[in-house]
Amino acid sequence: MAKKETTKSFVLRVDAETMAAIEAWAADEFRSTNGQLQWIIAEALRKSGRLKKTKKGPPAAQDRGASEPQMDTDVTDDH
């Protein structure tokens, strides 16, 4: 039987300036504000060694830069 993933909810109080910055960052990354906060927390936990890196994480925790297509740099000269 697969383990069911659970999510906990809680209230977070953030000053208006910080919230505006988070909302703008989320919009830049095409994430919801909640998703951006989850990503920020997950990144901080991974960088501090408090959360193991996973092969597959929630979409908000994945590095969006790594998903950009790579350009093919092989050049073949048929002449």
N, CA, C, O and CB atoms as a CASP TS submission, in Angstrom:
PFRMAT TS
TARGET T0000
AUTHOR 0000-0000-0000
METHOD Language model
MODEL 1
PARENT N/A
ATOM      1  N   MET     1       0.842  -1.175   0.000  1.00  0.00           N
ATOM      2  CA  MET     1       0.000   0.000   0.000  1.00  0.00           C
ATOM      3  C   MET     1       0.890   1.242   0.000  1.00  0.00           C
ATOM      4  O   MET     1       1.824   1.334   0.797  1.00  0.00           O
ATOM      5  CB  MET     1      -0.959  -0.004   1.219  1.00  0.00           C
ATOM      6  N   ALA     2       0.605   2.203  -0.893  1.00  0.00           N
ATOM      7  CA  ALA     2       1.403   3.417  -0.996  1.00  0.00           C
ATOM      8  C   ALA     2       1.120   4.352   0.170  1.00  0.00           C
ATOM      9  O   ALA     2      -0.010   4.461   0.646  1.00  0.00           O
ATOM     10  CB  ALA     2       1.128   4.126  -2.321  1.00  0.00           C
ATOM     11  N   LYS     3       2.173   5.022   0.615  1.00  0.00           N
ATOM     12  CA  LYS     3       2.032   5.989   1.704  1.00  0.00           C
ATOM     13  C   LYS     3       1.353   7.248   1.169  1.00  0.00           C
ATOM     14  O   LYS     3       1.762   7.781   0.138  1.00  0.00           O
ATOM     15  CB  LYS     3       3.419   6.334   2.333  1.00  0.00           C
ATOM     16  N   LYS     4       0.329   7.719   1.854  1.00  0.00           N
ATOM     17  CA  LYS     4      -0.394   8.918   1.440  1.00  0.00           C
ATOM     18  C   LYS     4       0.347  10.163   1.933  1.00  0.00           C
ATOM     19  O   LYS     4       0.703  10.263   3.107  1.00  0.00           O
ATOM     20  CB  LYS     4      -1.850   8.897   1.981  1.00  0.00           C
ATOM     21  N   GLU     5       0.571  11.100   1.023  1.00  0.00           N
ATOM     22  CA  GLU     5       1.257  12.346   1.379  1.00  0.00           C
ATOM     23  C   GLU     5       0.252  13.279   2.058  1.00  0.00           C
ATOM     24  O   GLU     5      -0.878  13.437   1.596  1.00  0.00           O
ATOM     25  CB  GLU     5       1.889  13.030   0.112  1.00  0.00           C
ATOM     26  N   THR     6       0.679  13.885   3.149  1.00  0.00           N
ATOM     27  CA  THR     6      -0.211  14.803   3.860  1.00  0.00           C
ATOM     28  C   THR     6       0.329  16.212   3.788  1.00  0.00           C
ATOM     29  O   THR     6       1.535  16.430   3.678  1.00  0.00           O
ATOM     30  CB  THR     6      -0.386  14.377   5.322  1.00  0.00           C
ATOM     31  N   THR     7      -0.575  17.157   3.851  1.00  0.00           N
ATOM     32  CA  THR     7      -0.225  18.570   3.851  1.00  0.00           C
ATOM     33  C   THR     7      -0.819  19.196   5.094  1.00  0.00           C
ATOM     34  O   THR     7      -1.987  18.972   5.414  1.00  0.00           O
ATOM     35  CB  THR     7      -0.728  19.287   2.561  1.00  0.00           C
ATOM     36  N   LYS     8      -0.017  19.983   5.796  1.00  0.00           N
ATOM     37  CA  LYS     8      -0.497  20.696   6.978  1.00  0.00           C
ATOM     38  C   LYS     8      -0.710  22.158   6.633  1.00  0.00           C
ATOM     39  O   LYS     8       0.068  22.769   5.900  1.00  0.00           O
ATOM     40  CB  LYS     8       0.496  20.554   8.155  1.00  0.00           C
ATOM     41  N   SER     9      -1.779  22.696   7.180  1.00  0.00           N
ATOM     42  CA  SER     9      -2.072  24.122   6.994  1.00  0.00           C
ATOM     43  C   SER     9      -1.742  24.873   8.264  1.00  0.00           C
ATOM     44  O   SER     9      -1.882  24.343   9.366  1.00  0.00           O
ATOM     45  CB  SER     9      -3.554  24.344   6.604  1.00  0.00           C
ATOM     46  N   PHE    10      -1.294  26.134   8.103  1.00  0.00           N
ATOM     47  CA  PHE    10      -1.046  26.985   9.261  1.00  0.00           C
ATOM     48  C   PHE    10      -1.120  28.442   8.827  1.00  0.00           C
ATOM     49  O   PHE    10      -1.021  28.763   7.642  1.00  0.00           O
ATOM     50  CB  PHE    10       0.333  26.668   9.905  1.00  0.00           C
ATOM     51  N   VAL    11      -1.293  29.299   9.792  1.00  0.00           N
ATOM     52  CA  VAL    11      -1.369  30.732   9.520  1.00  0.00           C
ATOM     53  C   VAL    11       0.038  31.308   9.569  1.00  0.00           C
ATOM     54  O   VAL    11       0.816  31.004  10.474  1.00  0.00           O
ATOM     55  CB  VAL    11      -2.306  31.456  10.540  1.00  0.00           C
ATOM     56  N   LEU    12       0.350  32.131   8.601  1.00  0.00           N
ATOM     57  CA  LEU    12       1.657  32.791   8.550  1.00  0.00           C
ATOM     58  C   LEU    12       1.427  34.290   8.479  1.00  0.00           C
ATOM     59  O   LEU    12       0.716  34.773   7.598  1.00  0.00           O
ATOM     60  CB  LEU    12       2.506  32.294   7.330  1.00  0.00           C
ATOM     61  N   ARG    13       2.014  35.010   9.385  1.00  0.00           N
ATOM     62  CA  ARG    13       1.903  36.469   9.373  1.00  0.00           C
ATOM     63  C   ARG    13       3.166  37.044   8.746  1.00  0.00           C
ATOM     64  O   ARG    13       4.281  36.762   9.185  1.00  0.00           O
ATOM     65  CB  ARG    13       1.687  37.035  10.816  1.00  0.00           C
ATOM     66  N   VAL    14       2.971  37.852   7.716  1.00  0.00           N
ATOM     67  CA  VAL    14       4.085  38.440   6.975  1.00  0.00           C
ATOM     68  C   VAL    14       3.768  39.918   6.769  1.00  0.00           C
ATOM     69  O   VAL    14       2.632  40.280   6.463  1.00  0.00           O
ATOM     70  CB  VAL    14       4.321  37.705   5.597  1.00  0.00           C
ATOM     71  N   ASP    15       4.775  40.766   6.939  1.00  0.00           N
ATOM     72  CA  ASP    15       4.528  42.196   6.733  1.00  0.00           C
ATOM     73  C   ASP    15       4.218  42.465   5.260  1.00  0.00           C
ATOM     74  O   ASP    15       4.589  41.682   4.386  1.00  0.00           O
ATOM     75  CB  ASP    15       5.751  43.039   7.194  1.00  0.00           C
ATOM     76  N   ALA    16       3.544  43.566   4.999  1.00  0.00           N
ATOM     77  CA  ALA    16       3.047  43.899   3.671  1.00  0.00           C
ATOM     78  C   ALA    16       4.160  43.990   2.619  1.00  0.00           C
ATOM     79  O   ALA    16       3.979  43.535   1.490  1.00  0.00           O
ATOM     80  CB  ALA    16       2.297  45.205   3.727  1.00  0.00           C
ATOM     81  N   GLU    17       5.295  44.569   2.979  1.00  0.00           N
ATOM     82  CA  GLU    17       6.399  44.714   2.027  1.00  0.00           C
ATOM     83  C   GLU    17       6.956  43.354   1.619  1.00  0.00           C
ATOM     84  O   GLU    17       7.217  43.114   0.440  1.00  0.00           O
ATOM     85  CB  GLU    17       7.513  45.578   2.628  1.00  0.00           C
ATOM     86  N   THR    18       7.138  42.462   2.597  1.00  0.00           N
ATOM     87  CA  THR    18       7.636  41.118   2.306  1.00  0.00           C
ATOM     88  C   THR    18       6.638  40.350   1.449  1.00  0.00           C
ATOM     89  O   THR    18       7.025  39.661   0.505  1.00  0.00           O
ATOM     90  CB  THR    18       7.916  40.351   3.609  1.00  0.00           C
ATOM     91  N   MET    19       5.356  40.469   1.777  1.00  0.00           N
ATOM     92  CA  MET    19       4.325  39.760   1.015  1.00  0.00           C
ATOM     93  C   MET    19       4.279  40.246  -0.420  1.00  0.00           C
ATOM     94  O   MET    19       4.128  39.445  -1.342  1.00  0.00           O
ATOM     95  CB  MET    19       2.955  39.935   1.669  1.00  0.00           C
ATOM     96  N   ALA    20       4.408  41.548  -0.619  1.00  0.00           N
ATOM     97  CA  ALA    20       4.422  42.097  -1.981  1.00  0.00           C
ATOM     98  C   ALA    20       5.607  41.549  -2.771  1.00  0.00           C
ATOM     99  O   ALA    20       5.471  41.231  -3.952  1.00  0.00           O
ATOM    100  CB  ALA    20       4.475  43.640  -1.943  1.00  0.00           C
ATOM    101  N   ALA    21       6.755  41.439  -2.133  1.00  0.00           N
ATOM    102  CA  ALA    21       7.946  40.902  -2.808  1.00  0.00           C
ATOM    103  C   ALA    21       7.749  39.428  -3.157  1.00  0.00           C
ATOM    104  O   ALA    21       8.143  38.993  -4.240  1.00  0.00           O
ATOM    105  CB  ALA    21       9.199  41.076  -1.917  1.00  0.00           C
ATOM    106  N   ILE    22       7.150  38.661  -2.261  1.00  0.00           N
ATOM    107  CA  ILE    22       6.888  37.231  -2.515  1.00  0.00           C
ATOM    108  C   ILE    22       5.891  37.076  -3.660  1.00  0.00           C
ATOM    109  O   ILE    22       6.076  36.230  -4.534  1.00  0.00           O
ATOM    110  CB  ILE    22       6.347  36.530  -1.234  1.00  0.00           C
ATOM    111  N   GLU    23       4.840  37.886  -3.660  1.00  0.00           N
ATOM    112  CA  GLU    23       3.836  37.815  -4.722  1.00  0.00           C
ATOM    113  C   GLU    23       4.439  38.168  -6.078  1.00  0.00           C
ATOM    114  O   GLU    23       4.128  37.526  -7.081  1.00  0.00           O
ATOM    115  CB  GLU    23       2.665  38.749  -4.411  1.00  0.00           C
ATOM    116  N   ALA    24       5.297  39.181  -6.116  1.00  0.00           N
ATOM    117  CA  ALA    24       5.950  39.565  -7.376  1.00  0.00           C
ATOM    118  C   ALA    24       6.886  38.464  -7.859  1.00  0.00           C
ATOM    119  O   ALA    24       6.925  38.159  -9.051  1.00  0.00           O
ATOM    120  CB  ALA    24       6.732  40.880  -7.202  1.00  0.00           C
ATOM    121  N   TRP    25       7.645  37.862  -6.932  1.00  0.00           N
ATOM    122  CA  TRP    25       8.556  36.774  -7.276  1.00  0.00           C
ATOM    123  C   TRP    25       7.762  35.586  -7.802  1.00  0.00           C
ATOM    124  O   TRP    25       8.154  34.970  -8.793  1.00  0.00           O
ATOM    125  CB  TRP    25       9.408  36.359  -6.053  1.00  0.00           C
ATOM    126  N   ALA    26       6.657  35.261  -7.153  1.00  0.00           N
ATOM    127  CA  ALA    26       5.803  34.155  -7.586  1.00  0.00           C
ATOM    128  C   ALA    26       5.297  34.403  -9.007  1.00  0.00           C
ATOM    129  O   ALA    26       5.317  33.496  -9.839  1.00  0.00           O
ATOM    130  CB  ALA    26       4.613  33.973  -6.616  1.00  0.00           C
ATOM    131  N   ALA    27       4.848  35.613  -9.284  1.00  0.00           N
ATOM    132  CA  ALA    27       4.359  35.945 -10.623  1.00  0.00           C
ATOM    133  C   ALA    27       5.474  35.800 -11.657  1.00  0.00           C
ATOM    134  O   ALA    27       5.234  35.306 -12.759  1.00  0.00           O
ATOM    135  CB  ALA    27       3.791  37.377 -10.649  1.00  0.00           C
ATOM    136  N   ASP    28       6.682  36.223 -11.314  1.00  0.00           N
ATOM    137  CA  ASP    28       7.825  36.094 -12.221  1.00  0.00           C
ATOM    138  C   ASP    28       8.129  34.637 -12.544  1.00  0.00           C
ATOM    139  O   ASP    28       8.580  34.325 -13.646  1.00  0.00           O
ATOM    140  CB  ASP    28       9.057  36.755 -11.614  1.00  0.00           C
ATOM    141  N   GLU    29       7.883  33.744 -11.588  1.00  0.00           N
ATOM    142  CA  GLU    29       8.187  32.314 -11.740  1.00  0.00           C
ATOM    143  C   GLU    29       6.965  31.504 -12.187  1.00  0.00           C
ATOM    144  O   GLU    29       7.028  30.277 -12.266  1.00  0.00           O
ATOM    145  CB  GLU    29       8.718  31.751 -10.423  1.00  0.00           C
ATOM    146  N   PHE    30       5.843  32.196 -12.483  1.00  0.00           N
ATOM    147  CA  PHE    30       4.595  31.544 -12.880  1.00  0.00           C
ATOM    148  C   PHE    30       4.119  30.537 -11.839  1.00  0.00           C
ATOM    149  O   PHE    30       3.670  29.440 -12.171  1.00  0.00           O
ATOM    150  CB  PHE    30       4.771  30.851 -14.220  1.00  0.00           C
ATOM    151  N   ARG    31       4.230  30.940 -10.558  1.00  0.00           N
ATOM    152  CA  ARG    31       3.773  30.109  -9.447  1.00  0.00           C
ATOM    153  C   ARG    31       2.713  30.871  -8.672  1.00  0.00           C
ATOM    154  O   ARG    31       2.614  32.094  -8.773  1.00  0.00           O
ATOM    155  CB  ARG    31       4.955  29.706  -8.520  1.00  0.00           C
ATOM    156  N   SER    32       1.916  30.134  -7.891  1.00  0.00           N
ATOM    157  CA  SER    32       1.026  30.781  -6.937  1.00  0.00           C
ATOM    158  C   SER    32       1.878  31.289  -5.783  1.00  0.00           C
ATOM    159  O   SER    32       3.023  30.871  -5.614  1.00  0.00           O
ATOM    160  CB  SER    32      -0.092  29.801  -6.433  1.00  0.00           C
ATOM    161  N   THR    33       1.319  32.184  -5.001  1.00  0.00           N
ATOM    162  CA  THR    33       2.043  32.673  -3.822  1.00  0.00           C
ATOM    163  C   THR    33       2.333  31.512  -2.880  1.00  0.00           C
ATOM    164  O   THR    33       3.435  31.410  -2.342  1.00  0.00           O
ATOM    165  CB  THR    33       1.230  33.777  -3.090  1.00  0.00           C
ATOM    166  N   ASN    34       1.352  30.638  -2.678  1.00  0.00           N
ATOM    167  CA  ASN    34       1.549  29.472  -1.820  1.00  0.00           C
ATOM    168  C   ASN    34       2.663  28.573  -2.367  1.00  0.00           C
ATOM    169  O   ASN    34       3.520  28.108  -1.616  1.00  0.00           O
ATOM    170  CB  ASN    34       0.236  28.676  -1.691  1.00  0.00           C
ATOM    171  N   GLY    35       2.640  28.337  -3.673  1.00  0.00           N
ATOM    172  CA  GLY    35       3.673  27.513  -4.294  1.00  0.00           C
ATOM    173  C   GLY    35       5.052  28.125  -4.153  1.00  0.00           C
ATOM    174  O   GLY    35       6.037  27.418  -3.944  1.00  0.00           O
ATOM    175  N   GLN    36       5.118  29.451  -4.268  1.00  0.00           N
ATOM    176  CA  GLN    36       6.405  30.134  -4.122  1.00  0.00           C
ATOM    177  C   GLN    36       6.928  29.988  -2.705  1.00  0.00           C
ATOM    178  O   GLN    36       8.113  29.723  -2.501  1.00  0.00           O
ATOM    179  CB  GLN    36       6.278  31.620  -4.486  1.00  0.00           C
ATOM    180  N   LEU    37       6.050  30.158  -1.724  1.00  0.00           N
ATOM    181  CA  LEU    37       6.471  29.988  -0.329  1.00  0.00           C
ATOM    182  C   LEU    37       6.944  28.563  -0.075  1.00  0.00           C
ATOM    183  O   LEU    37       7.937  28.360   0.624  1.00  0.00           O
ATOM    184  CB  LEU    37       5.319  30.339   0.630  1.00  0.00           C
ATOM    185  N   GLN    38       6.246  27.569  -0.634  1.00  0.00           N
ATOM    186  CA  GLN    38       6.681  26.174  -0.476  1.00  0.00           C
ATOM    187  C   GLN    38       8.061  25.978  -1.107  1.00  0.00           C
ATOM    188  O   GLN    38       8.914  25.303  -0.531  1.00  0.00           O
ATOM    189  CB  GLN    38       5.651  25.201  -1.116  1.00  0.00           C
ATOM    190  N   TRP    39       8.280  26.558  -2.274  1.00  0.00           N
ATOM    191  CA  TRP    39       9.566  26.424  -2.949  1.00  0.00           C
ATOM    192  C   TRP    39      10.686  27.087  -2.146  1.00  0.00           C
ATOM    193  O   TRP    39      11.764  26.513  -1.988  1.00  0.00           O
ATOM    194  CB  TRP    39       9.493  27.031  -4.351  1.00  0.00           C
ATOM    195  N   ILE    40      10.428  28.302  -1.638  1.00  0.00           N
ATOM    196  CA  ILE    40      11.429  29.020  -0.843  1.00  0.00           C
ATOM    197  C   ILE    40      11.820  28.197   0.386  1.00  0.00           C
ATOM    198  O   ILE    40      13.002  28.059   0.702  1.00  0.00           O
ATOM    199  CB  ILE    40      10.889  30.409  -0.413  1.00  0.00           C
ATOM    200  N   ILE    41      10.821  27.657   1.069  1.00  0.00           N
ATOM    201  CA  ILE    41      11.087  26.862   2.279  1.00  0.00           C
ATOM    202  C   ILE    41      11.849  25.591   1.933  1.00  0.00           C
ATOM    203  O   ILE    41      12.815  25.241   2.611  1.00  0.00           O
ATOM    204  CB  ILE    41       9.769  26.508   2.996  1.00  0.00           C
ATOM    205  N   ALA    42      11.414  24.893   0.873  1.00  0.00           N
ATOM    206  CA  ALA    42      12.086  23.645   0.471  1.00  0.00           C
ATOM    207  C   ALA    42      13.544  23.907   0.085  1.00  0.00           C
ATOM    208  O   ALA    42      14.432  23.140   0.458  1.00  0.00           O
ATOM    209  CB  ALA    42      11.337  22.984  -0.711  1.00  0.00           C
ATOM    210  N   GLU    43      13.793  24.994  -0.666  1.00  0.00           N
ATOM    211  CA  GLU    43      15.166  25.338  -1.057  1.00  0.00           C
ATOM    212  C   GLU    43      16.033  25.628   0.164  1.00  0.00           C
ATOM    213  O   GLU    43      17.170  25.163   0.246  1.00  0.00           O
ATOM    214  CB  GLU    43      15.165  26.551  -1.998  1.00  0.00           C
ATOM    215  N   ALA    44      15.501  26.390   1.102  1.00  0.00           N
ATOM    216  CA  ALA    44      16.266  26.713   2.313  1.00  0.00           C
ATOM    217  C   ALA    44      16.574  25.451   3.110  1.00  0.00           C
ATOM    218  O   ALA    44      17.678  25.300   3.633  1.00  0.00           O
ATOM    219  CB  ALA    44      15.495  27.718   3.191  1.00  0.00           C
ATOM    220  N   LEU    45      15.610  24.550   3.205  1.00  0.00           N
ATOM    221  CA  LEU    45      15.827  23.300   3.939  1.00  0.00           C
ATOM    222  C   LEU    45      16.867  22.419   3.246  1.00  0.00           C
ATOM    223  O   LEU    45      17.710  21.819   3.912  1.00  0.00           O
ATOM    224  CB  LEU    45      14.506  22.534   4.084  1.00  0.00           C
ATOM    225  N   ARG    46      16.815  22.337   1.905  1.00  0.00           N
ATOM    226  CA  ARG    46      17.795  21.528   1.178  1.00  0.00           C
ATOM    227  C   ARG    46      19.197  22.112   1.321  1.00  0.00           C
ATOM    228  O   ARG    46      20.160  21.387   1.573  1.00  0.00           O
ATOM    229  CB  ARG    46      17.414  21.428  -0.307  1.00  0.00           C
ATOM    230  N   LYS    47      19.303  23.436   1.157  1.00  0.00           N
ATOM    231  CA  LYS    47      20.619  24.085   1.242  1.00  0.00           C
ATOM    232  C   LYS    47      21.237  23.960   2.627  1.00  0.00           C
ATOM    233  O   LYS    47      22.461  23.928   2.757  1.00  0.00           O
ATOM    234  CB  LYS    47      20.503  25.552   0.869  1.00  0.00           C
ATOM    235  N   SER    48      20.412  23.891   3.657  1.00  0.00           N
ATOM    236  CA  SER    48      20.936  23.758   5.017  1.00  0.00           C
ATOM    237  C   SER    48      21.179  22.302   5.398  1.00  0.00           C
ATOM    238  O   SER    48      21.678  22.017   6.487  1.00  0.00           O
ATOM    239  CB  SER    48      19.977  24.392   6.009  1.00  0.00           C
ATOM    240  N   GLY    49      20.827  21.378   4.498  1.00  0.00           N
ATOM    241  CA  GLY    49      21.027  19.963   4.773  1.00  0.00           C
ATOM    242  C   GLY    49      19.959  19.364   5.676  1.00  0.00           C
ATOM    243  O   GLY    49      20.132  18.255   6.183  1.00  0.00           O
ATOM    244  N   ARG    50      18.875  20.067   5.881  1.00  0.00           N
ATOM    245  CA  ARG    50      17.803  19.578   6.757  1.00  0.00           C
ATOM    246  C   ARG    50      16.727  18.813   5.998  1.00  0.00           C
ATOM    247  O   ARG    50      15.845  18.218   6.618  1.00  0.00           O
ATOM    248  CB  ARG    50      17.170  20.737   7.494  1.00  0.00           C
ATOM    249  N   LEU    51      16.781  18.816   4.675  1.00  0.00           N
ATOM    250  CA  LEU    51      15.830  18.087   3.853  1.00  0.00           C
ATOM    251  C   LEU    51      16.615  17.398   2.759  1.00  0.00           C
ATOM    252  O   LEU    51      17.388  18.030   2.040  1.00  0.00           O
ATOM    253  CB  LEU    51      14.731  19.028   3.262  1.00  0.00           C
ATOM    254  N   LYS    52      16.411  16.092   2.638  1.00  0.00           N
ATOM    255  CA  LYS    52      17.129  15.341   1.613  1.00  0.00           C
ATOM    256  C   LYS    52      16.617  15.731   0.239  1.00  0.00           C
ATOM    257  O   LYS    52      15.434  16.020   0.059  1.00  0.00           O
ATOM    258  CB  LYS    52      16.980  13.824   1.833  1.00  0.00           C
ATOM    259  N   LYS    53      17.529  15.736  -0.729  1.00  0.00           N
ATOM    260  CA  LYS    53      17.133  15.992  -2.103  1.00  0.00           C
ATOM    261  C   LYS    53      16.349  14.784  -2.587  1.00  0.00           C
ATOM    262  O   LYS    53      16.723  13.643  -2.316  1.00  0.00           O
ATOM    263  CB  LYS    53      18.372  16.276  -3.017  1.00  0.00           C
ATOM    264  N   THR    54      15.263  15.037  -3.303  1.00  0.00           N
ATOM    265  CA  THR    54      14.444  13.956  -3.830  1.00  0.00           C
ATOM    266  C   THR    54      14.513  13.962  -5.343  1.00  0.00           C
ATOM    267  O   THR    54      14.724  15.007  -5.960  1.00  0.00           O
ATOM    268  CB  THR    54      12.987  14.082  -3.352  1.00  0.00           C
ATOM    269  N   LYS    55      14.334  12.785  -5.943  1.00  0.00           N
ATOM    270  CA  LYS    55      14.325  12.700  -7.395  1.00  0.00           C
ATOM    271  C   LYS    55      13.096  13.380  -7.964  1.00  0.00           C
ATOM    272  O   LYS    55      13.165  14.047  -8.997  1.00  0.00           O
ATOM    273  CB  LYS    55      14.381  11.247  -7.849  1.00  0.00           C
ATOM    274  N   LYS    56      11.969  13.210  -7.286  1.00  0.00           N
ATOM    275  CA  LYS    56      10.737  13.835  -7.740  1.00  0.00           C
ATOM    276  C   LYS    56      10.100  14.538  -6.566  1.00  0.00           C
ATOM    277  O   LYS    56       9.760  13.907  -5.566  1.00  0.00           O
ATOM    278  CB  LYS    56       9.768  12.799  -8.360  1.00  0.00           C
ATOM    279  N   GLY    57       9.937  15.844  -6.682  1.00  0.00           N
ATOM    280  CA  GLY    57       9.317  16.626  -5.627  1.00  0.00           C
ATOM    281  C   GLY    57       8.076  17.300  -6.150  1.00  0.00           C
ATOM    282  O   GLY    57       7.702  17.125  -7.310  1.00  0.00           O
ATOM    283  N   PRO    58       7.445  18.062  -5.305  1.00  0.00           N
ATOM    284  CA  PRO    58       6.280  18.795  -5.779  1.00  0.00           C
ATOM    285  C   PRO    58       6.694  19.789  -6.847  1.00  0.00           C
ATOM    286  O   PRO    58       7.817  20.292  -6.806  1.00  0.00           O
ATOM    287  CB  PRO    58       5.577  19.513  -4.619  1.00  0.00           C
ATOM    288  N   PRO    59       5.820  20.092  -7.808  1.00  0.00           N
ATOM    289  CA  PRO    59       6.186  21.001  -8.891  1.00  0.00           C
ATOM    290  C   PRO    59       6.732  22.328  -8.396  1.00  0.00           C
ATOM    291  O   PRO    59       7.605  22.914  -9.036  1.00  0.00           O
ATOM    292  CB  PRO    59       4.998  21.250  -9.769  1.00  0.00           C
ATOM    293  N   ALA    60       6.237  22.806  -7.280  1.00  0.00           N
ATOM    294  CA  ALA    60       6.715  24.082  -6.759  1.00  0.00           C
ATOM    295  C   ALA    60       8.149  24.002  -6.282  1.00  0.00           C
ATOM    296  O   ALA    60       8.826  25.026  -6.193  1.00  0.00           O
ATOM    297  CB  ALA    60       5.832  24.548  -5.634  1.00  0.00           C
ATOM    298  N   ALA    61       8.630  22.796  -5.970  1.00  0.00           N
ATOM    299  CA  ALA    61       9.976  22.645  -5.437  1.00  0.00           C
ATOM    300  C   ALA    61      10.996  22.338  -6.515  1.00  0.00           C
ATOM    301  O   ALA    61      12.196  22.344  -6.241  1.00  0.00           O
ATOM    302  CB  ALA    61       9.998  21.563  -4.401  1.00  0.00           C
ATOM    303  N   GLN    62      10.556  22.071  -7.723  1.00  0.00           N
ATOM    304  CA  GLN    62      11.483  21.744  -8.790  1.00  0.00           C
ATOM    305  C   GLN    62      12.079  23.014  -9.368  1.00  0.00           C
ATOM    306  O   GLN    62      11.409  24.043  -9.456  1.00  0.00           O
ATOM    307  CB  GLN    62      10.789  20.929  -9.882  1.00  0.00           C
ATOM    308  N   ASP    63      13.341  22.935  -9.760  1.00  0.00           N
ATOM    309  CA  ASP    63      14.027  24.081 -10.354  1.00  0.00           C
ATOM    310  C   ASP    63      13.499  24.284 -11.758  1.00  0.00           C
ATOM    311  O   ASP    63      13.685  23.430 -12.625  1.00  0.00           O
ATOM    312  CB  ASP    63      15.569  23.878 -10.366  1.00  0.00           C
ATOM    313  N   ARG    64      12.849  25.396 -11.986  1.00  0.00           N
ATOM    314  CA  ARG    64      12.264  25.655 -13.299  1.00  0.00           C
ATOM    315  C   ARG    64      13.337  25.921 -14.352  1.00  0.00           C
ATOM    316  O   ARG    64      13.099  25.687 -15.537  1.00  0.00           O
ATOM    317  CB  ARG    64      11.307  26.839 -13.223  1.00  0.00           C
ATOM    318  N   GLY    65      14.492  26.397 -13.955  1.00  0.00           N
ATOM    319  CA  GLY    65      15.555  26.660 -14.915  1.00  0.00           C
ATOM    320  C   GLY    65      16.065  25.398 -15.569  1.00  0.00           C
ATOM    321  O   GLY    65      16.492  25.430 -16.723  1.00  0.00           O
ATOM    322  N   ALA    66      16.030  24.276 -14.851  1.00  0.00           N
ATOM    323  CA  ALA    66      16.529  23.019 -15.388  1.00  0.00           C
ATOM    324  C   ALA    66      15.591  22.437 -16.430  1.00  0.00           C
ATOM    325  O   ALA    66      15.999  21.561 -17.193  1.00  0.00           O
ATOM    326  CB  ALA    66      16.738  22.023 -14.274  1.00  0.00           C
ATOM    327  N   SER    67      14.352  22.895 -16.487  1.00  0.00           N
ATOM    328  CA  SER    67      13.390  22.327 -17.415  1.00  0.00           C
ATOM    329  C   SER    67      13.408  23.017 -18.780  1.00  0.00           C
ATOM    330  O   SER    67      12.696  22.601 -19.694  1.00  0.00           O
ATOM    331  CB  SER    67      12.009  22.405 -16.823  1.00  0.00           C
ATOM    332  N   GLU    68      14.213  24.061 -18.921  1.00  0.00           N
ATOM    333  CA  GLU    68      14.279  24.747 -20.198  1.00  0.00           C
ATOM    334  C   GLU    68      14.995  23.867 -21.217  1.00  0.00           C
ATOM    335  O   GLU    68      15.966  23.192 -20.874  1.00  0.00           O
ATOM    336  CB  GLU    68      14.992  26.107 -20.053  1.00  0.00           C
ATOM    337  N   PRO    69      14.534  23.864 -22.448  1.00  0.00           N
ATOM    338  CA  PRO    69      15.163  23.008 -23.462  1.00  0.00           C
ATOM    339  C   PRO    69      16.601  23.423 -23.717  1.00  0.00           C
ATOM    340  O   PRO    69      16.929  24.610 -23.700  1.00  0.00           O
ATOM    341  CB  PRO    69      14.371  23.054 -24.769  1.00  0.00           C
ATOM    342  N   GLN    70      17.439  22.458 -23.948  1.00  0.00           N
ATOM    343  CA  GLN    70      18.842  22.701 -24.235  1.00  0.00           C
ATOM    344  C   GLN    70      19.019  22.840 -25.738  1.00  0.00           C
ATOM    345  O   GLN    70      18.379  22.130 -26.514  1.00  0.00           O
ATOM    346  CB  GLN    70      19.733  21.563 -23.674  1.00  0.00           C
ATOM    347  N   MET    71      19.886  23.754 -26.146  1.00  0.00           N
ATOM    348  CA  MET    71      20.161  23.918 -27.567  1.00  0.00           C
ATOM    349  C   MET    71      21.127  22.839 -28.014  1.00  0.00           C
ATOM    350  O   MET    71      22.049  22.479 -27.282  1.00  0.00           O
ATOM    351  CB  MET    71      20.730  25.323 -27.868  1.00  0.00           C
ATOM    352  N   ASP    72      20.921  22.331 -29.198  1.00  0.00           N
ATOM    353  CA  ASP    72      21.802  21.333 -29.778  1.00  0.00           C
ATOM    354  C   ASP    72      23.017  22.070 -30.325  1.00  0.00           C
ATOM    355  O   ASP    72      22.898  22.920 -31.207  1.00  0.00           O
ATOM    356  CB  ASP    72      21.079  20.498 -30.897  1.00  0.00           C
ATOM    357  N   THR    73      24.187  21.732 -29.790  1.00  0.00           N
ATOM    358  CA  THR    73      25.405  22.429 -30.213  1.00  0.00           C
ATOM    359  C   THR    73      26.225  21.644 -31.215  1.00  0.00           C
ATOM    360  O   THR    73      27.268  22.119 -31.665  1.00  0.00           O
ATOM    361  CB  THR    73      26.254  22.741 -29.021  1.00  0.00           C
ATOM    362  N   ASP    74      25.767  20.427 -31.581  1.00  0.00           N
ATOM    363  CA  ASP    74      26.466  19.635 -32.581  1.00  0.00           C
ATOM    364  C   ASP    74      26.224  20.248 -33.958  1.00  0.00           C
ATOM    365  O   ASP    74      25.079  20.450 -34.362  1.00  0.00           O
ATOM    366  CB  ASP    74      26.000  18.152 -32.542  1.00  0.00           C
ATOM    367  N   VAL    75      27.295  20.539 -34.666  1.00  0.00           N
ATOM    368  CA  VAL    75      27.170  21.095 -35.998  1.00  0.00           C
ATOM    369  C   VAL    75      27.776  20.080 -36.965  1.00  0.00           C
ATOM    370  O   VAL    75      28.932  19.680 -36.826  1.00  0.00           O
ATOM    371  CB  VAL    75      27.873  22.499 -36.109  1.00  0.00           C
ATOM    372  N   THR    76      26.974  19.675 -37.945  1.00  0.00           N
ATOM    373  CA  THR    76      27.449  18.715 -38.923  1.00  0.00           C
ATOM    374  C   THR    76      27.618  19.428 -40.253  1.00  0.00           C
ATOM    375  O   THR    76      26.687  20.064 -40.748  1.00  0.00           O
ATOM    376  CB  THR    76      26.476  17.513 -39.053  1.00  0.00           C
ATOM    377  N   ASP    77      28.800  19.322 -40.825  1.00  0.00           N
ATOM    378  CA  ASP    77      29.079  19.936 -42.115  1.00  0.00           C
ATOM    379  C   ASP    77      28.963  18.850 -43.165  1.00  0.00           C
ATOM    380  O   ASP    77      29.788  17.937 -43.208  1.00  0.00           O
ATOM    381  CB  ASP    77      30.493  20.614 -42.144  1.00  0.00           C
ATOM    382  N   ASP    78      27.942  18.938 -44.016  1.00  0.00           N
ATOM    383  CA  ASP    78      27.698  17.924 -45.038  1.00  0.00           C
ATOM    384  C   ASP    78      28.404  18.219 -46.347  1.00  0.00           C
ATOM    385  O   ASP    78      28.149  17.527 -47.333  1.00  0.00           O
ATOM    386  CB  ASP    78      26.227  17.795 -45.286  1.00  0.00           C
ATOM    387  N   HIS    79      29.270  19.201 -46.404  1.00  0.00           N
ATOM    388  CA  HIS    79      29.944  19.581 -47.656  1.00  0.00           C
ATOM    389  C   HIS    79      31.127  18.736 -47.920  1.00  0.00           C
ATOM    390  O   HIS    79      31.805  18.923 -48.930  1.00  0.00           O
ATOM    391  CB  HIS    79      30.362  21.012 -47.631  1.00  0.00           C
TER
END
